[in-house]
Amino acid sequence: MGAASMHQNPLLTLDALAPCGVVLPTEARAALDTSLTLKARELGVQAFLLWGKFTTSSGRDYYVARAYNGTKRVDGKVIVNPGNKFYYSLDCAEWLDLEPVDGKLGELCGLIDGKRWLTGDPAHEYTVMEQPPTPDPDPVPDGDEPPPPPAAPDPVEHKLTELQRMAAMIDGINAQTACAPDGMYVTDAAGNYVAKPGFFVRYPDQLSSYVAPTGNLGKAAPGTWGLVWDSVKRVATLRSFAYPGFFAYYSANTNTIGNLYFGNGLRNEEVGFV
């Protein structure tokens, strides 16, 4: 084959990562086979891909997919084209909009108890208390006695929805785990960020052959990433210990890649001790 496929095949990825526990119920997989194609056609995007699944405290799990419509590299930064967006489903058949969260909302979502699972109820609300910064004291003329420091302002209450929290979780996971073979992507003459023609991974059994937004995985903190190389199938499987449930694969035989996240969305705060 030519360059590694940019548009991972969801069913092929599920098959490749099944030994890691990345498995869907039969009815969900059957629905997925049809719904992903239909949704991509409805949205008019290049691809509609399964991103993963969030397990919840109620057992009513969320499936997450993303509409992919290409990216460009502008001034050294990768910029997504219009149409790139996340969606969620409770049955892998009907996909609903998952609105992105801005920086402020993302910060507020980070105030939710980091050990608390999603509930499985899209209408569920979380209450968080934000402590505004204490104002700076007024300047004191030379020789005057400084006044008492200003009192801290009262905390501000915010209501956040489960869907906002889920969108923030996706952003956090992607920022740490969105990995690919090093050197796989290049910018074409039109500025599109595409898979390099003729690309293949020379040393697929080494972490240093892969990169994430945080840098080369070979230079990652010990205990952050793991790699298993199957010399018979010639498949490398990567896993994140910071976000247990994230797995990726590269097949040297078919020169294909894929990744999925199947977990509760919570970061492993003891990753340095794994």
C-alpha positions, 0 to 999 in steps of 0.5 A: 500500500502507499502512505498510511491511511489518514482516514482510519477504518473504524471497523478495522481499528476495532478488530486491531484493538480488540485484544486490548478490550476495545470491543462493542456489543454486536448490535452497536457494531452493526448500527455503526457500520451503517450510521457512520457512512450515512452521517458523513453523507448527511454532513458532507464531510470527508469522513465520519469516524468513531472516536471512542466510548465513555463508560458511565456510572449508570451503565448508559454509555456514550459513543463519540464520533468525529466529523473529519473534513481535512486540516491545513498548516498555517504559519506552522500550526495545524488548523482544522477546516470547517465541518470538523466537529464531535458528536455523541450517541447512546446507540451508535445509530443516532448522532447528536451535536456535541458543542465545543467548549471554549477556554473558560468553560474548559477551565470550569469543567476542570473544577469538577471532582476528578474522580467522578464518572459521567452519569450517562444522563445528557441533561445532568448538571454539575455545580462548581464554585469558582474563587475569583482572584483577590483584587490588588490593594490600592497603591499607598503613598510613601510614609502612609500606613498600608491599609488591611489587605482587601477581602477575598471575593465570594466564590461564584457558582456555575452550572455545567452540563454533562455534555460540556464536561464530556466535550472538555474531557475529549479536548483533554484526552486529545491534547495528550494522546492524539498520536501518529507515526513521526513524519507521517504528515506533510503539507501539500501545495494547497496547504492541506495537512496530508499523509506523506506519499510512500511513507512507512514506519522504519522502526515500528517496534520503538516508541521513538517512531511515534509522536503526540501533541506533547512530543516524541513518545520516546522522550515521554516521561517514564510510565506515560506510554507503553508499546507492544510489538507483535512480530508475527502479525507485525503490528505495534500497539500503543497505550496511554497510561495517563488516560487508560483506555486509549489505544493506537495501532500501526500495521507494518503489513497493511501500512494502516493506523488507527486509535480509539479511546474506551474509558471513563474519561478520567486522567490517571493522576498516579501515572508517574508511579505506574 
